[in-house]
Amino acid sequence: MGVIEVDLFSRDVNSLDHPEVIKFKALLKSVANEFNCNLLHFEIDHGTVLFSFDDDLLTAEIIKILHEKVE
């Protein structure tokens, strides 16, 4: 299992109770549900989101998508 780390929000976003963080976590749970897996880990650290699923194929697909967005 790998953890995906994404600088997604501004540095002042540092709470799991922040509305945007809540929305993003719900989105990840929805994706996990579609892939019949679970969101295992989710945390926020000064705008950086760290999360993981119990499905290596989903994790690999997300990393691929993120990599393509950077290029």
N, CA, C and O atoms as a Maestro MAE file, in Angstrom:
{
 s_m_m2io_version
 :::
 2.0.0
}

f_m_ct {
 s_m_title
 :::
 protein
 m_atom[284] {
  # First column is atom index #
  i_m_mmod_type
  r_m_x_coord
  r_m_y_coord
  r_m_z_coord
  i_m_residue_number
  s_m_chain_name
  s_m_pdb_residue_name
  s_m_pdb_atom_name
  i_m_atomic_number
  :::
  1 25 0.841 -1.178 0.000 1 A "MET " " N  " 7
  2 3 0.000 0.000 0.000 1 A "MET " " CA " 6
  3 2 0.878 1.229 0.000 1 A "MET " " C  " 6
  4 15 1.790 1.349 0.817 1 A "MET " " O  " 8
  5 25 0.602 2.153 -0.924 2 A "GLY " " N  " 7
  6 3 1.326 3.402 -0.977 2 A "GLY " " CA " 6
  7 2 0.435 4.551 -0.553 2 A "GLY " " C  " 6
  8 15 -0.788 4.495 -0.681 2 A "GLY " " O  " 8
  9 25 1.067 5.582 -0.050 3 A "VAL " " N  " 7
  10 3 0.352 6.793 0.352 3 A "VAL " " CA " 6
  11 2 0.570 7.838 -0.724 3 A "VAL " " C  " 6
  12 15 1.697 8.075 -1.160 3 A "VAL " " O  " 8
  13 25 -0.509 8.453 -1.141 4 A "ILE " " N  " 7
  14 3 -0.452 9.528 -2.130 4 A "ILE " " CA " 6
  15 2 -0.414 10.843 -1.370 4 A "ILE " " C  " 6
  16 15 -1.207 11.072 -0.458 4 A "ILE " " O  " 8
  17 25 0.515 11.700 -1.756 5 A "GLU " " N  " 7
  18 3 0.683 13.007 -1.104 5 A "GLU " " CA " 6
  19 2 0.535 14.085 -2.163 5 A "GLU " " C  " 6
  20 15 1.270 14.102 -3.150 5 A "GLU " " O  " 8
  21 25 -0.428 14.996 -1.952 6 A "VAL " " N  " 7
  22 3 -0.724 16.031 -2.945 6 A "VAL " " CA " 6
  23 2 -0.840 17.379 -2.253 6 A "VAL " " C  " 6
  24 15 -1.589 17.525 -1.287 6 A "VAL " " O  " 8
  25 25 -0.094 18.369 -2.751 7 A "ASP " " N  " 7
  26 3 -0.267 19.748 -2.284 7 A "ASP " " CA " 6
  27 2 -1.522 20.276 -2.969 7 A "ASP " " C  " 6
  28 15 -1.488 20.670 -4.135 7 A "ASP " " O  " 8
  29 25 -2.616 20.279 -2.236 8 A "LEU " " N  " 7
  30 3 -3.914 20.550 -2.856 8 A "LEU " " CA " 6
  31 2 -4.513 21.880 -2.414 8 A "LEU " " C  " 6
  32 15 -5.169 22.560 -3.203 8 A "LEU " " O  " 8
  33 25 -4.290 22.247 -1.171 9 A "PHE " " N  " 7
  34 3 -4.897 23.450 -0.613 9 A "PHE " " CA " 6
  35 2 -3.812 24.434 -0.188 9 A "PHE " " C  " 6
  36 15 -2.627 24.102 -0.185 9 A "PHE " " O  " 8
  37 25 -4.229 25.640 0.167 10 A "SER " " N  " 7
  38 3 -3.267 26.611 0.679 10 A "SER " " CA " 6
  39 2 -2.747 26.131 2.037 10 A "SER " " C  " 6
  40 15 -3.392 25.322 2.702 10 A "SER " " O  " 8
  41 25 -1.595 26.626 2.436 11 A "ARG " " N  " 7
  42 3 -0.935 26.167 3.665 11 A "ARG " " CA " 6
  43 2 -1.771 26.403 4.919 11 A "ARG " " C  " 6
  44 15 -1.582 25.719 5.925 11 A "ARG " " O  " 8
  45 25 -2.688 27.361 4.870 12 A "ASP " " N  " 7
  46 3 -3.495 27.635 6.066 12 A "ASP " " CA " 6
  47 2 -4.600 26.596 6.286 12 A "ASP " " C  " 6
  48 15 -5.249 26.599 7.332 12 A "ASP " " O  " 8
  49 25 -4.814 25.722 5.325 13 A "VAL " " N  " 7
  50 3 -5.792 24.640 5.494 13 A "VAL " " CA " 6
  51 2 -5.088 23.500 6.216 13 A "VAL " " C  " 6
  52 15 -4.243 22.811 5.644 13 A "VAL " " O  " 8
  53 25 -5.449 23.313 7.481 14 A "ASN " " N  " 7
  54 3 -4.733 22.337 8.299 14 A "ASN " " CA " 6
  55 2 -5.668 21.608 9.262 14 A "ASN " " C  " 6
  56 15 -5.261 21.233 10.361 14 A "ASN " " O  " 8
  57 25 -6.903 21.412 8.853 15 A "SER " " N  " 7
  58 3 -7.874 20.764 9.723 15 A "SER " " CA " 6
  59 2 -8.766 19.827 8.913 15 A "SER " " C  " 6
  60 15 -9.188 20.145 7.801 15 A "SER " " O  " 8
  61 25 -9.036 18.679 9.496 16 A "LEU " " N  " 7
  62 3 -9.958 17.745 8.841 16 A "LEU " " CA " 6
  63 2 -11.377 18.281 8.826 16 A "LEU " " C  " 6
  64 15 -12.230 17.762 8.106 16 A "LEU " " O  " 8
  65 25 -11.640 19.318 9.617 17 A "ASP " " N  " 7
  66 3 -12.969 19.924 9.675 17 A "ASP " " CA " 6
  67 2 -13.165 21.054 8.672 17 A "ASP " " C  " 6
  68 15 -14.257 21.616 8.589 17 A "ASP " " O  " 8
  69 25 -12.135 21.395 7.913 18 A "HIS " " N  " 7
  70 3 -12.244 22.461 6.913 18 A "HIS " " CA " 6
  71 2 -13.213 22.006 5.823 18 A "HIS " " C  " 6
  72 15 -13.134 20.862 5.374 18 A "HIS " " O  " 8
  73 25 -14.117 22.870 5.393 19 A "PRO " " N  " 7
  74 3 -15.139 22.465 4.406 19 A "PRO " " CA " 6
  75 2 -14.572 21.864 3.118 19 A "PRO " " C  " 6
  76 15 -15.129 20.894 2.604 19 A "PRO " " O  " 8
  77 25 -13.496 22.406 2.593 20 A "GLU " " N  " 7
  78 3 -12.916 21.867 1.354 20 A "GLU " " CA " 6
  79 2 -12.289 20.499 1.596 20 A "GLU " " C  " 6
  80 15 -12.340 19.630 0.727 20 A "GLU " " O  " 8
  81 25 -11.708 20.309 2.756 21 A "VAL " " N  " 7
  82 3 -11.119 19.013 3.101 21 A "VAL " " CA " 6
  83 2 -12.223 17.972 3.244 21 A "VAL " " C  " 6
  84 15 -12.076 16.838 2.788 21 A "VAL " " O  " 8
  85 25 -13.307 18.352 3.866 22 A "ILE " " N  " 7
  86 3 -14.453 17.445 4.011 22 A "ILE " " CA " 6
  87 2 -14.979 17.027 2.639 22 A "ILE " " C  " 6
  88 15 -15.282 15.853 2.424 22 A "ILE " " O  " 8
  89 25 -15.089 17.975 1.714 23 A "LYS " " N  " 7
  90 3 -15.564 17.666 0.359 23 A "LYS " " CA " 6
  91 2 -14.615 16.714 -0.360 23 A "LYS " " C  " 6
  92 15 -15.049 15.770 -1.021 23 A "LYS " " O  " 8
  93 25 -13.304 16.975 -0.223 24 A "PHE " " N  " 7
  94 3 -12.335 16.134 -0.909 24 A "PHE " " CA " 6
  95 2 -12.344 14.717 -0.339 24 A "PHE " " C  " 6
  96 15 -12.261 13.744 -1.089 24 A "PHE " " O  " 8
  97 25 -12.443 14.599 0.968 25 A "LYS " " N  " 7
  98 3 -12.495 13.276 1.587 25 A "LYS " " CA " 6
  99 2 -13.734 12.514 1.125 25 A "LYS " " C  " 6
  100 15 -13.668 11.312 0.867 25 A "LYS " " O  " 8
  101 25 -14.863 13.215 1.021 26 A "ALA " " N  " 7
  102 3 -16.091 12.575 0.525 26 A "ALA " " CA " 6
  103 2 -15.901 12.098 -0.910 26 A "ALA " " C  " 6
  104 15 -16.367 11.018 -1.271 26 A "ALA " " O  " 8
  105 25 -15.222 12.892 -1.728 27 A "LEU " " N  " 7
  106 3 -14.935 12.493 -3.106 27 A "LEU " " CA " 6
  107 2 -14.086 11.223 -3.135 27 A "LEU " " C  " 6
  108 15 -14.362 10.302 -3.904 27 A "LEU " " O  " 8
  109 25 -13.060 11.181 -2.301 28 A "LEU " " N  " 7
  110 3 -12.207 9.987 -2.257 28 A "LEU " " CA " 6
  111 2 -12.988 8.759 -1.802 28 A "LEU " " C  " 6
  112 15 -12.790 7.665 -2.329 28 A "LEU " " O  " 8
  113 25 -13.869 8.938 -0.828 29 A "LYS " " N  " 7
  114 3 -14.693 7.812 -0.367 29 A "LYS " " CA " 6
  115 2 -15.617 7.334 -1.475 29 A "LYS " " C  " 6
  116 15 -15.860 6.135 -1.610 29 A "LYS " " O  " 8
  117 25 -16.129 8.260 -2.265 30 A "SER " " N  " 7
  118 3 -16.994 7.906 -3.385 30 A "SER " " CA " 6
  119 2 -16.216 7.112 -4.435 30 A "SER " " C  " 6
  120 15 -16.708 6.110 -4.954 30 A "SER " " O  " 8
  121 25 -15.019 7.558 -4.739 31 A "VAL " " N  " 7
  122 3 -14.171 6.833 -5.698 31 A "VAL " " CA " 6
  123 2 -13.871 5.435 -5.169 31 A "VAL " " C  " 6
  124 15 -13.952 4.453 -5.908 31 A "VAL " " O  " 8
  125 25 -13.528 5.350 -3.895 32 A "ALA " " N  " 7
  126 3 -13.252 4.042 -3.294 32 A "ALA " " CA " 6
  127 2 -14.462 3.124 -3.427 32 A "ALA " " C  " 6
  128 15 -14.326 1.944 -3.751 32 A "ALA " " O  " 8
  129 25 -15.626 3.669 -3.179 33 A "ASN " " N  " 7
  130 3 -16.858 2.880 -3.291 33 A "ASN " " CA " 6
  131 2 -17.055 2.366 -4.716 33 A "ASN " " C  " 6
  132 15 -17.438 1.213 -4.915 33 A "ASN " " O  " 8
  133 25 -16.794 3.217 -5.701 34 A "GLU " " N  " 7
  134 3 -16.933 2.818 -7.101 34 A "GLU " " CA " 6
  135 2 -15.982 1.685 -7.461 34 A "GLU " " C  " 6
  136 15 -16.300 0.842 -8.300 34 A "GLU " " O  " 8
  137 25 -14.807 1.667 -6.821 35 A "PHE " " N  " 7
  138 3 -13.803 0.640 -7.099 35 A "PHE " " CA " 6
  139 2 -13.866 -0.520 -6.115 35 A "PHE " " C  " 6
  140 15 -12.981 -1.375 -6.086 35 A "PHE " " O  " 8
  141 25 -14.936 -0.538 -5.302 36 A "ASN " " N  " 7
  142 3 -15.127 -1.610 -4.317 36 A "ASN " " CA " 6
  143 2 -13.919 -1.784 -3.400 36 A "ASN " " C  " 6
  144 15 -13.469 -2.899 -3.135 36 A "ASN " " O  " 8
  145 25 -13.409 -0.643 -2.924 37 A "CYS " " N  " 7
  146 3 -12.305 -0.690 -1.985 37 A "CYS " " CA " 6
  147 2 -12.543 0.341 -0.884 37 A "CYS " " C  " 6
  148 15 -13.621 0.932 -0.800 37 A "CYS " " O  " 8
  149 25 -11.543 0.551 -0.051 38 A "ASN " " N  " 7
  150 3 -11.694 1.452 1.091 38 A "ASN " " CA " 6
  151 2 -10.624 2.523 1.099 38 A "ASN " " C  " 6
  152 15 -9.494 2.302 0.665 38 A "ASN " " O  " 8
  153 25 -10.995 3.675 1.594 39 A "LEU " " N  " 7
  154 3 -10.036 4.732 1.888 39 A "LEU " " CA " 6
  155 2 -9.450 4.373 3.253 39 A "LEU " " C  " 6
  156 15 -10.146 4.416 4.267 39 A "LEU " " O  " 8
  157 25 -8.163 4.020 3.268 40 A "LEU " " N  " 7
  158 3 -7.538 3.549 4.503 40 A "LEU " " CA " 6
  159 2 -6.955 4.663 5.349 40 A "LEU " " C  " 6
  160 15 -6.984 4.607 6.579 40 A "LEU " " O  " 8
  161 25 -6.424 5.676 4.679 41 A "HIS " " N  " 7
  162 3 -5.710 6.734 5.392 41 A "HIS " " CA " 6
  163 2 -6.064 8.070 4.763 41 A "HIS " " C  " 6
  164 15 -6.148 8.195 3.541 41 A "HIS " " O  " 8
  165 25 -6.272 9.071 5.617 42 A "PHE " " N  " 7
  166 3 -6.539 10.422 5.125 42 A "PHE " " CA " 6
  167 2 -6.089 11.405 6.192 42 A "PHE " " C  " 6
  168 15 -6.521 11.331 7.342 42 A "PHE " " O  " 8
  169 25 -5.217 12.326 5.802 43 A "GLU " " N  " 7
  170 3 -4.803 13.384 6.718 43 A "GLU " " CA " 6
  171 2 -4.475 14.640 5.928 43 A "GLU " " C  " 6
  172 15 -4.267 14.601 4.716 43 A "GLU " " O  " 8
  173 25 -4.435 15.742 6.640 44 A "ILE " " N  " 7
  174 3 -4.107 17.034 6.045 44 A "ILE " " CA " 6
  175 2 -2.982 17.645 6.868 44 A "ILE " " C  " 6
  176 15 -3.016 17.619 8.098 44 A "ILE " " O  " 8
  177 25 -1.991 18.193 6.186 45 A "ASP " " N  " 7
  178 3 -0.875 18.842 6.857 45 A "ASP " " CA " 6
  179 2 -0.531 20.122 6.113 45 A "ASP " " C  " 6
  180 15 0.176 20.094 5.105 45 A "ASP " " O  " 8
  181 25 -1.029 21.232 6.610 46 A "HIS " " N  " 7
  182 3 -0.771 22.557 6.016 46 A "HIS " " CA " 6
  183 2 -1.002 22.563 4.508 46 A "HIS " " C  " 6
  184 15 -0.133 22.969 3.737 46 A "HIS " " O  " 8
  185 25 -2.179 22.111 4.103 47 A "GLY " " N  " 7
  186 3 -2.570 22.134 2.696 47 A "GLY " " CA " 6
  187 2 -2.216 20.892 1.908 47 A "GLY " " C  " 6
  188 15 -2.719 20.694 0.802 47 A "GLY " " O  " 8
  189 25 -1.363 20.057 2.458 48 A "THR " " N  " 7
  190 3 -0.970 18.827 1.783 48 A "THR " " CA " 6
  191 2 -1.860 17.691 2.275 48 A "THR " " C  " 6
  192 15 -1.992 17.460 3.477 48 A "THR " " O  " 8
  193 25 -2.463 16.991 1.327 49 A "VAL " " N  " 7
  194 3 -3.339 15.870 1.653 49 A "VAL " " CA " 6
  195 2 -2.560 14.576 1.446 49 A "VAL " " C  " 6
  196 15 -1.882 14.398 0.434 49 A "VAL " " O  " 8
  197 25 -2.666 13.681 2.419 50 A "LEU " " N  " 7
  198 3 -2.070 12.348 2.325 50 A "LEU " " CA " 6
  199 2 -3.201 11.342 2.450 50 A "LEU " " C  " 6
  200 15 -4.007 11.412 3.377 50 A "LEU " " O  " 8
  201 25 -3.257 10.403 1.509 51 A "PHE " " N  " 7
  202 3 -4.330 9.414 1.551 51 A "PHE " " CA " 6
  203 2 -3.880 8.117 0.914 51 A "PHE " " C  " 6
  204 15 -2.933 8.085 0.129 51 A "PHE " " O  " 8
  205 25 -4.576 7.048 1.264 52 A "SER " " N  " 7
  206 3 -4.287 5.756 0.652 52 A "SER " " CA " 6
  207 2 -5.553 4.912 0.609 52 A "SER " " C  " 6
  208 15 -6.490 5.094 1.386 52 A "SER " " O  " 8
  209 25 -5.533 3.988 -0.332 53 A "PHE " " N  " 7
  210 3 -6.623 3.038 -0.519 53 A "PHE " " CA " 6
  211 2 -6.078 1.628 -0.317 53 A "PHE " " C  " 6
  212 15 -4.864 1.424 -0.315 53 A "PHE " " O  " 8
  213 25 -6.965 0.663 -0.148 54 A "ASP " " N  " 7
  214 3 -6.540 -0.728 -0.054 54 A "ASP " " CA " 6
  215 2 -6.609 -1.426 -1.417 54 A "ASP " " C  " 6
  216 15 -6.803 -2.639 -1.492 54 A "ASP " " O  " 8
  217 25 -6.449 -0.657 -2.475 55 A "ASP " " N  " 7
  218 3 -6.466 -1.194 -3.838 55 A "ASP " " CA " 6
  219 2 -5.285 -0.603 -4.603 55 A "ASP " " C  " 6
  220 15 -5.278 0.583 -4.931 55 A "ASP " " O  " 8
  221 25 -4.289 -1.439 -4.882 56 A "ASP " " N  " 7
  222 3 -3.087 -0.966 -5.565 56 A "ASP " " CA " 6
  223 2 -3.363 -0.468 -6.974 56 A "ASP " " C  " 6
  224 15 -2.688 0.446 -7.448 56 A "ASP " " O  " 8
  225 25 -4.351 -1.057 -7.657 57 A "LEU " " N  " 7
  226 3 -4.657 -0.611 -9.018 57 A "LEU " " CA " 6
  227 2 -5.248 0.799 -9.014 57 A "LEU " " C  " 6
  228 15 -4.907 1.614 -9.870 57 A "LEU " " O  " 8
  229 25 -6.121 1.087 -8.068 58 A "LEU " " N  " 7
  230 3 -6.681 2.435 -7.951 58 A "LEU " " CA " 6
  231 2 -5.574 3.429 -7.601 58 A "LEU " " C  " 6
  232 15 -5.506 4.514 -8.178 58 A "LEU " " O  " 8
  233 25 -4.723 3.063 -6.671 59 A "THR " " N  " 7
  234 3 -3.610 3.935 -6.297 59 A "THR " " CA " 6
  235 2 -2.727 4.226 -7.507 59 A "THR " " C  " 6
  236 15 -2.351 5.375 -7.738 59 A "THR " " O  " 8
  237 25 -2.400 3.207 -8.268 60 A "ALA " " N  " 7
  238 3 -1.570 3.387 -9.462 60 A "ALA " " CA " 6
  239 2 -2.250 4.285 -10.485 60 A "ALA " " C  " 6
  240 15 -1.594 5.112 -11.119 60 A "ALA " " O  " 8
  241 25 -3.555 4.132 -10.651 61 A "GLU " " N  " 7
  242 3 -4.297 4.960 -11.608 61 A "GLU " " CA " 6
  243 2 -4.290 6.427 -11.172 61 A "GLU " " C  " 6
  244 15 -4.112 7.317 -12.004 61 A "GLU " " O  " 8
  245 25 -4.479 6.681 -9.894 62 A "ILE " " N  " 7
  246 3 -4.456 8.058 -9.394 62 A "ILE " " CA " 6
  247 2 -3.077 8.674 -9.575 62 A "ILE " " C  " 6
  248 15 -2.963 9.830 -9.981 62 A "ILE " " O  " 8
  249 25 -2.037 7.919 -9.279 63 A "ILE " " N  " 7
  250 3 -0.672 8.427 -9.464 63 A "ILE " " CA " 6
  251 2 -0.419 8.737 -10.933 63 A "ILE " " C  " 6
  252 15 0.214 9.742 -11.256 63 A "ILE " " O  " 8
  253 25 -0.906 7.884 -11.818 64 A "LYS " " N  " 7
  254 3 -0.755 8.114 -13.260 64 A "LYS " " CA " 6
  255 2 -1.452 9.412 -13.675 64 A "LYS " " C  " 6
  256 15 -0.888 10.210 -14.424 64 A "LYS " " O  " 8
  257 25 -2.661 9.619 -13.194 65 A "ILE " " N  " 7
  258 3 -3.417 10.838 -13.517 65 A "ILE " " CA " 6
  259 2 -2.695 12.069 -12.989 65 A "ILE " " C  " 6
  260 15 -2.575 13.071 -13.695 65 A "ILE " " O  " 8
  261 25 -2.217 12.001 -11.758 66 A "LEU " " N  " 7
  262 3 -1.507 13.141 -11.180 66 A "LEU " " CA " 6
  263 2 -0.221 13.431 -11.945 66 A "LEU " " C  " 6
  264 15 0.124 14.591 -12.166 66 A "LEU " " O  " 8
  265 25 0.472 12.400 -12.342 67 A "HIS " " N  " 7
  266 3 1.704 12.568 -13.112 67 A "HIS " " CA " 6
  267 2 1.423 13.241 -14.449 67 A "HIS " " C  " 6
  268 15 2.176 14.118 -14.872 67 A "HIS " " O  " 8
  269 25 0.348 12.839 -15.114 68 A "GLU " " N  " 7
  270 3 -0.017 13.440 -16.394 68 A "GLU " " CA " 6
  271 2 -0.371 14.914 -16.238 68 A "GLU " " C  " 6
  272 15 -0.098 15.708 -17.139 68 A "GLU " " O  " 8
  273 25 -0.978 15.299 -15.105 69 A "LYS " " N  " 7
  274 3 -1.343 16.689 -14.866 69 A "LYS " " CA " 6
  275 2 -0.127 17.568 -14.660 69 A "LYS " " C  " 6
  276 15 -0.173 18.765 -14.946 69 A "LYS " " O  " 8
  277 25 0.966 16.989 -14.166 70 A "VAL " " N  " 7
  278 3 2.195 17.742 -13.898 70 A "VAL " " CA " 6
  279 2 2.935 18.007 -15.190 70 A "VAL " " C  " 6
  280 15 3.572 19.051 -15.331 70 A "VAL " " O  " 8
  281 25 2.867 17.087 -16.137 71 A "GLU " " N  " 7
  282 3 3.615 17.222 -17.397 71 A "GLU " " CA " 6
  283 2 3.078 18.283 -18.284 71 A "GLU " " C  " 6
  284 15 3.608 18.505 -19.373 71 A "GLU " " O  " 8
  :::
 }
 m_bond[283] {
  # First column is bond index #
  i_m_from
  i_m_to
  i_m_order
  :::
  1 1 2 1
  2 2 3 1
  3 3 4 2
  4 3 5 1
  5 5 6 1
  6 6 7 1
  7 7 8 2
  8 7 9 1
  9 9 10 1
  10 10 11 1
  11 11 12 2
  12 11 13 1
  13 13 14 1
  14 14 15 1
  15 15 16 2
  16 15 17 1
  17 17 18 1
  18 18 19 1
  19 19 20 2
  20 19 21 1
  21 21 22 1
  22 22 23 1
  23 23 24 2
  24 23 25 1
  25 25 26 1
  26 26 27 1
  27 27 28 2
  28 27 29 1
  29 29 30 1
  30 30 31 1
  31 31 32 2
  32 31 33 1
  33 33 34 1
  34 34 35 1
  35 35 36 2
  36 35 37 1
  37 37 38 1
  38 38 39 1
  39 39 40 2
  40 39 41 1
  41 41 42 1
  42 42 43 1
  43 43 44 2
  44 43 45 1
  45 45 46 1
  46 46 47 1
  47 47 48 2
  48 47 49 1
  49 49 50 1
  50 50 51 1
  51 51 52 2
  52 51 53 1
  53 53 54 1
  54 54 55 1
  55 55 56 2
  56 55 57 1
  57 57 58 1
  58 58 59 1
  59 59 60 2
  60 59 61 1
  61 61 62 1
  62 62 63 1
  63 63 64 2
  64 63 65 1
  65 65 66 1
  66 66 67 1
  67 67 68 2
  68 67 69 1
  69 69 70 1
  70 70 71 1
  71 71 72 2
  72 71 73 1
  73 73 74 1
  74 74 75 1
  75 75 76 2
  76 75 77 1
  77 77 78 1
  78 78 79 1
  79 79 80 2
  80 79 81 1
  81 81 82 1
  82 82 83 1
  83 83 84 2
  84 83 85 1
  85 85 86 1
  86 86 87 1
  87 87 88 2
  88 87 89 1
  89 89 90 1
  90 90 91 1
  91 91 92 2
  92 91 93 1
  93 93 94 1
  94 94 95 1
  95 95 96 2
  96 95 97 1
  97 97 98 1
  98 98 99 1
  99 99 100 2
  100 99 101 1
  101 101 102 1
  102 102 103 1
  103 103 104 2
  104 103 105 1
  105 105 106 1
  106 106 107 1
  107 107 108 2
  108 107 109 1
  109 109 110 1
  110 110 111 1
  111 111 112 2
  112 111 113 1
  113 113 114 1
  114 114 115 1
  115 115 116 2
  116 115 117 1
  117 117 118 1
  118 118 119 1
  119 119 120 2
  120 119 121 1
  121 121 122 1
  122 122 123 1
  123 123 124 2
  124 123 125 1
  125 125 126 1
  126 126 127 1
  127 127 128 2
  128 127 129 1
  129 129 130 1
  130 130 131 1
  131 131 132 2
  132 131 133 1
  133 133 134 1
  134 134 135 1
  135 135 136 2
  136 135 137 1
  137 137 138 1
  138 138 139 1
  139 139 140 2
  140 139 141 1
  141 141 142 1
  142 142 143 1
  143 143 144 2
  144 143 145 1
  145 145 146 1
  146 146 147 1
  147 147 148 2
  148 147 149 1
  149 149 150 1
  150 150 151 1
  151 151 152 2
  152 151 153 1
  153 153 154 1
  154 154 155 1
  155 155 156 2
  156 155 157 1
  157 157 158 1
  158 158 159 1
  159 159 160 2
  160 159 161 1
  161 161 162 1
  162 162 163 1
  163 163 164 2
  164 163 165 1
  165 165 166 1
  166 166 167 1
  167 167 168 2
  168 167 169 1
  169 169 170 1
  170 170 171 1
  171 171 172 2
  172 171 173 1
  173 173 174 1
  174 174 175 1
  175 175 176 2
  176 175 177 1
  177 177 178 1
  178 178 179 1
  179 179 180 2
  180 179 181 1
  181 181 182 1
  182 182 183 1
  183 183 184 2
  184 183 185 1
  185 185 186 1
  186 186 187 1
  187 187 188 2
  188 187 189 1
  189 189 190 1
  190 190 191 1
  191 191 192 2
  192 191 193 1
  193 193 194 1
  194 194 195 1
  195 195 196 2
  196 195 197 1
  197 197 198 1
  198 198 199 1
  199 199 200 2
  200 199 201 1
  201 201 202 1
  202 202 203 1
  203 203 204 2
  204 203 205 1
  205 205 206 1
  206 206 207 1
  207 207 208 2
  208 207 209 1
  209 209 210 1
  210 210 211 1
  211 211 212 2
  212 211 213 1
  213 213 214 1
  214 214 215 1
  215 215 216 2
  216 215 217 1
  217 217 218 1
  218 218 219 1
  219 219 220 2
  220 219 221 1
  221 221 222 1
  222 222 223 1
  223 223 224 2
  224 223 225 1
  225 225 226 1
  226 226 227 1
  227 227 228 2
  228 227 229 1
  229 229 230 1
  230 230 231 1
  231 231 232 2
  232 231 233 1
  233 233 234 1
  234 234 235 1
  235 235 236 2
  236 235 237 1
  237 237 238 1
  238 238 239 1
  239 239 240 2
  240 239 241 1
  241 241 242 1
  242 242 243 1
  243 243 244 2
  244 243 245 1
  245 245 246 1
  246 246 247 1
  247 247 248 2
  248 247 249 1
  249 249 250 1
  250 250 251 1
  251 251 252 2
  252 251 253 1
  253 253 254 1
  254 254 255 1
  255 255 256 2
  256 255 257 1
  257 257 258 1
  258 258 259 1
  259 259 260 2
  260 259 261 1
  261 261 262 1
  262 262 263 1
  263 263 264 2
  264 263 265 1
  265 265 266 1
  266 266 267 1
  267 267 268 2
  268 267 269 1
  269 269 270 1
  270 270 271 1
  271 271 272 2
  272 271 273 1
  273 273 274 1
  274 274 275 1
  275 275 276 2
  276 275 277 1
  277 277 278 1
  278 278 279 1
  279 279 280 2
  280 279 281 1
  281 281 282 1
  282 282 283 1
  283 283 284 2
  :::
 }
}
